[in-house]
Every structure is written in C-alpha cells, then in structure tokens.
Amino acid sequence: MFEFLKRRLKSEKGSMDRILVTFFLIVLGIAIVAGLQFWMQKKSPSLGNSLIKSQSLEEKVSSKNI
C-alpha cells in the first residue's frame, strides 16, 4: 500500500497538498465535534435547571389560577 502511495505522490503534481488539506480537514472536524460535545456537557446542567425553574413557575401560576 505504501508503494502505491509513493508512486501516486511522485506521479501526480499537487497530490501532497491534497493529502495535507484532507488531513487538516479531518483534524478540524474532530476538534469541532470534541469542542461542541464539551460545550454541551458544560451547558447541560444549566439547561436542566432552567427547565426545573420553568416547571416550578408553571405550578405556581396554575395553583394561583385555581
């Protein structure tokens, strides 16, 4: 497989650039997914607290209307 890759790199002009750009895009995609996952884990408790607060407010409003 490495021989095939070496031959392709020698025969095609600009193929190394394509490989580097592809590698960069893969690394960038992994970093974006990892960052988004970390951000969502950090935000999850605050989202849960907001939901609990809104439910308690709804209960207070509904009990006052009765």
Distance bins in CASP14 RR format, pairs under 12 A and 6 or more apart:
PFRMAT RR
TARGET T0000
AUTHOR 0000-0000-0000
RMODE 2
METHOD distances of the structure
MODEL  1
1 7 0 0 0 0 0 1 0 0 0 0 0
1 8 0 0 0 0 0 1 0 0 0 0 0
2 8 0 0 0 0 0 1 0 0 0 0 0
2 9 0 0 0 0 0 1 0 0 0 0 0
3 9 0 0 0 0 0 1 0 0 0 0 0
3 10 0 0 0 0 0 1 0 0 0 0 0
4 10 0 0 0 0 0 1 0 0 0 0 0
4 11 0 0 0 0 0 1 0 0 0 0 0
5 11 0 0 0 0 0 1 0 0 0 0 0
5 12 0 0 0 0 0 1 0 0 0 0 0
5 15 0 0 0 0 1 0 0 0 0 0 0
5 16 0 0 0 0 0 1 0 0 0 0 0
5 19 0 0 0 0 1 0 0 0 0 0 0
6 12 0 0 0 0 0 1 0 0 0 0 0
6 15 0 0 0 0 0 1 0 0 0 0 0
6 16 0 0 0 0 0 1 0 0 0 0 0
7 15 0 0 0 0 0 1 0 0 0 0 0
8 14 0 0 0 0 0 1 0 0 0 0 0
8 15 1 0 0 1 0 0 0 0 0 0 0
8 16 0 0 0 0 0 1 0 0 0 0 0
8 18 0 0 0 0 0 1 0 0 0 0 0
8 19 0 0 0 0 1 0 0 0 0 0 0
9 15 1 0 1 0 0 0 0 0 0 0 0
9 16 1 0 0 1 0 0 0 0 0 0 0
9 17 0 0 0 0 0 1 0 0 0 0 0
9 18 0 0 0 0 1 0 0 0 0 0 0
9 19 1 0 0 1 0 0 0 0 0 0 0
9 20 0 0 0 0 0 1 0 0 0 0 0
10 16 0 0 0 0 0 1 0 0 0 0 0
12 18 0 0 0 0 1 0 0 0 0 0 0
12 19 0 0 0 0 0 1 0 0 0 0 0
14 20 0 0 0 0 1 0 0 0 0 0 0
14 21 0 0 0 0 0 1 0 0 0 0 0
15 21 0 0 0 0 0 1 0 0 0 0 0
15 22 0 0 0 0 0 1 0 0 0 0 0
16 22 0 0 0 0 0 1 0 0 0 0 0
16 23 0 0 0 0 0 1 0 0 0 0 0
17 23 0 0 0 0 0 1 0 0 0 0 0
17 24 0 0 0 0 0 1 0 0 0 0 0
18 24 0 0 0 0 0 1 0 0 0 0 0
18 25 0 0 0 0 0 1 0 0 0 0 0
19 25 0 0 0 0 0 1 0 0 0 0 0
19 26 0 0 0 0 0 1 0 0 0 0 0
20 26 0 0 0 0 0 1 0 0 0 0 0
20 27 0 0 0 0 0 1 0 0 0 0 0
21 27 0 0 0 0 0 1 0 0 0 0 0
21 28 0 0 0 0 0 1 0 0 0 0 0
22 28 0 0 0 0 0 1 0 0 0 0 0
22 29 0 0 0 0 0 1 0 0 0 0 0
23 29 0 0 0 0 0 1 0 0 0 0 0
23 30 0 0 0 0 0 1 0 0 0 0 0
24 30 0 0 0 0 0 1 0 0 0 0 0
24 31 0 0 0 0 0 1 0 0 0 0 0
25 31 0 0 0 0 0 1 0 0 0 0 0
25 32 0 0 0 0 0 1 0 0 0 0 0
26 32 0 0 0 0 0 1 0 0 0 0 0
26 33 0 0 0 0 0 1 0 0 0 0 0
27 33 0 0 0 0 0 1 0 0 0 0 0
27 34 0 0 0 0 0 1 0 0 0 0 0
28 34 0 0 0 0 0 1 0 0 0 0 0
28 35 0 0 0 0 0 1 0 0 0 0 0
29 35 0 0 0 0 1 0 0 0 0 0 0
29 36 0 0 0 0 1 0 0 0 0 0 0
29 37 0 0 0 0 0 1 0 0 0 0 0
30 36 0 0 0 0 0 1 0 0 0 0 0
30 37 0 0 0 0 0 1 0 0 0 0 0
31 37 0 0 0 0 0 1 0 0 0 0 0
31 38 0 0 0 0 0 1 0 0 0 0 0
32 38 0 0 0 0 0 1 0 0 0 0 0
32 39 0 0 0 0 0 1 0 0 0 0 0
33 39 0 0 0 0 0 1 0 0 0 0 0
33 40 0 0 0 0 0 1 0 0 0 0 0
34 40 0 0 0 0 0 1 0 0 0 0 0
34 41 0 0 0 0 0 1 0 0 0 0 0
35 41 0 0 0 0 1 0 0 0 0 0 0
35 42 0 0 0 0 1 0 0 0 0 0 0
35 43 0 0 0 0 0 1 0 0 0 0 0
36 42 0 0 0 0 0 1 0 0 0 0 0
36 43 0 0 0 0 0 1 0 0 0 0 0
37 43 0 0 0 0 0 1 0 0 0 0 0
37 44 0 0 0 0 0 1 0 0 0 0 0
38 44 0 0 0 0 0 1 0 0 0 0 0
39 46 0 0 0 0 0 1 0 0 0 0 0
39 47 0 0 0 0 0 1 0 0 0 0 0
40 46 0 0 0 0 0 1 0 0 0 0 0
40 47 0 0 0 0 1 0 0 0 0 0 0
41 47 0 0 0 0 0 1 0 0 0 0 0
43 49 0 0 0 0 0 1 0 0 0 0 0
43 50 0 0 0 0 0 1 0 0 0 0 0
44 50 0 0 0 0 0 1 0 0 0 0 0
44 51 0 0 0 0 0 1 0 0 0 0 0
45 51 0 0 0 0 0 1 0 0 0 0 0
45 52 0 0 0 0 0 1 0 0 0 0 0
46 52 0 0 0 0 0 1 0 0 0 0 0
46 53 0 0 0 0 0 1 0 0 0 0 0
47 53 0 0 0 0 0 1 0 0 0 0 0
47 54 0 0 0 0 0 1 0 0 0 0 0
48 54 0 0 0 0 1 0 0 0 0 0 0
48 55 0 0 0 0 1 0 0 0 0 0 0
49 55 0 0 0 0 0 1 0 0 0 0 0
49 56 0 0 0 0 0 1 0 0 0 0 0
50 56 0 0 0 0 0 1 0 0 0 0 0
50 57 0 0 0 0 0 1 0 0 0 0 0
51 57 0 0 0 0 0 1 0 0 0 0 0
51 58 0 0 0 0 0 1 0 0 0 0 0
52 58 0 0 0 0 0 1 0 0 0 0 0
52 59 0 0 0 0 0 1 0 0 0 0 0
53 59 0 0 0 0 0 1 0 0 0 0 0
53 60 0 0 0 0 0 1 0 0 0 0 0
54 60 0 0 0 0 0 1 0 0 0 0 0
54 61 0 0 0 0 0 1 0 0 0 0 0
55 61 0 0 0 0 0 1 0 0 0 0 0
55 62 0 0 0 0 0 1 0 0 0 0 0
56 62 0 0 0 0 0 1 0 0 0 0 0
56 63 0 0 0 0 0 1 0 0 0 0 0
57 63 0 0 0 0 0 1 0 0 0 0 0
57 64 0 0 0 0 0 1 0 0 0 0 0
58 64 0 0 0 0 0 1 0 0 0 0 0
58 65 0 0 0 0 0 1 0 0 0 0 0
59 65 0 0 0 0 0 1 0 0 0 0 0
59 66 0 0 0 0 0 1 0 0 0 0 0
60 66 0 0 0 0 0 1 0 0 0 0 0
END
